[in-house]
Amino acid sequence: MTIRYVGATEQQRERMDESQKIIRKCIKDKRAKIPPPLLEELKDMLDDKRTVIEVEVKKDEQLGFPEPSQGNWAHWGSGGGRYIEINSRCFDPWTKKGKEKPPRLTAVLLHEMVHIAGGNELDAESFENILVSEKDGAVPPSKEDEKEFRDCKYCGVYVSMNRKTRRVSFPGTEDTSRAITPSAPRVTVGTLKREQEAPAKKK
């Protein structure tokens, strides 16, 4: 894809270019199970130079979070149409519950690409966590994400999730249309882990 950067430094542009390479490698991995319609969309975004996506880097205060030190780390980015908004914090390590975590850039970029491809939060969280490693910024779904999963009855545009086993799957077919018969055999993408809850404090 051709990215039109807005508000990004030269170093941030280079980092986003590197993230694209990682994502391209992830989706081309033969072991990766990706629904054909989504795979086509992601390939077009990455390989079709005619696809122009505007990526704007913003700071917390520009995103409505003036006090990130208060622990509001939830808004990492957003995406829709041909536009992706990236929080500048995605480029740096971050801390959660006292532990330092790797920069989230690659995972967030893929997550928002899935949204651009028409996927809902279940789709985006599934492929962020199953295709991208923790060292490249993937994190389990938050409590807010889990609420969205319940609201959509654990069904995304591309995948569905078994509520009990957390198994994510899609109908196995080579048909690239979205009109897939319910009787098609399921292909397992992977298992979507829950966010680890903090251990109870000892009294």
N, C-alpha and C positions, 0 to 999 in steps of 0.2 A: 504494500500500500504506500501511498504517498502521504506523509504526515505534514500537516501545516502546524508548526509549533507556535504557541502563543504564550508569552510570559515565561519562557524557559531559557535558562542559561545554556551556553555551549556545552558545558559539562553534563547538564541534565539531558540535553538532546542526545549526546553520545550514549548516556546510560539507557535512554529509551530505545535507541537503535539496537543496543546489546540485548535488551529485553525482548525485542522482536525476534532476534535470532534464537533465543532460548525457547520462545513460544513456537516458532516454526519447527524447531527440533522436536518439541513435545508432541505436536500434532502429527508429525510425520513418522513417529515411532510406531512400528508395526504392532507393538503390544498394546497401543492405546486403542480403546474402544470408544469411538465417537460416532454418533448418529450421522448417516450420510448427508442429510440436509444441512446440519450444523458444520460438518467438515467442509462442505462446499463453500459455505459463507465465510468461514475462517480462512480458507485458502485464498478466496477472492480478496479479502482484506489485506492479506500478507503479500500476495504475489501479483495482483493486478494493479499496475501503476496508475490506472485510470481511477482507482478508488482513492478518493481524497478524504482523509479524516483529520479533523482539527482537534488537536490535543492542547488543552490549556492548563498550565500549572498555576495553582493558586495557593495562598497561605491560609492558615486557620481563620484569621480575621475576615478574609474575603469570602469564606465559606460559612460564616455565621457562628464560628467557634472562637471567640476572642480569648478564651482561657484554657488552652490545651493542657496546661499543667494540672487542671482539675480532674484529669482522667478521661476526658471525652475524646477517645481515639477512634470512635466508630466511623466517622465520615472520611473514608480514604479516597473515594472517587465516585463518579457517576457517569453514565453513558446512555446515549440515545440518538437516533437519527444517524448523523455522521459526525458526532461530537463526543469527546471524552474529556472529563474534568478530572485532573489528578491533584491530590493534595501534596504540597511540597514535602510533607513529612515522609512520603513514600520512598524518598531517596536516601533516607538515613535510618540507622538502627533505632529501635524504639524499645521501651520498657513496659512490661506488663507483669503485675504482681511481683515486682522486684527482679524479674529476669529480663535480660537483654535479648531482643528478637532481631532477626535479620531484616534489612530493608524490604518493604512490601511491593516495590515497583512492578516487578514482573507479574506477580499474582494479580495485582489490581488491574493492570493493563489487560490481561487475559479475561478477567472477570467482566470488565466493561465491554470488551469485544463481544462476549457472549450476549450481553444485553443489546448491543448494536445489532446482533444477528437475530434479535427478536425473543431471546430467552428471558425467562423470569428469574427471580432470586434463587429458586431451587436449581435451575439450570446453571446459573453463574457460579453459585457456591460449589456445586458438584464438580464442575470441570476445573475450577480454581484449585480445589483440594485434591482431586484425583490425578490431574495432569501435571501440576506444579508441585515441587517439593517445598518443605518448610524453609529450606535454606534460600529459596527464591521468593519467600514471602507469603506462602499460603498459611492461612489460619482457619481453624474450624469455625462453623457458623456461630454467630452470636445469638443471644436470647431473642433479639429483635428479628433475626433471620428465621429462627425456629417458629416464631409467631406467623411469619409470612408463609412458611411451609404449611402450617396448619390451615391458614386461610385459603390456600390454593389446593387443599386436600391432598397434599404431597404429590401433586402432578405439575410438571413443568411443561413447557412447549415441546421440549425434545426428550425429556426423561421423566421417570416417576421414581418414587422412593418408597420402599416398604417401611412403614412407620416403626415396626418392631425391630427388624434386623438392620435397618439403615442401608439396605442394599439398593443401589441405584442402577436402573436398567432402562433399555429402550427396545421397541419391537425390532427383531432381526429381519431386515429386508434391504435389498439394494435399491429399492424405489426411493428416489430423491425427493418425491413429493411428500407432503405432510399428511396426505390422506392414507393412513396406514391402518390395515384391518386389525381389530383387537385379537384375532386368532393367531397372529404372527408370533413365532417363538421369541422369547425375550433374550436380549444380549446384556450381560452384566458389565457395567462400566467400572464399578468398584463399590466400596463402602464409605459412606460419609460419616466421619467421626463426629461425636459431640464435643462441644467446648468443655474442657475440664472445669469442674466446679471447684472452688476453693475449699480446702478441707475445713471441717468444723473446728472452731477454736475450743481448746480445752478450758473447762471452767476451773 
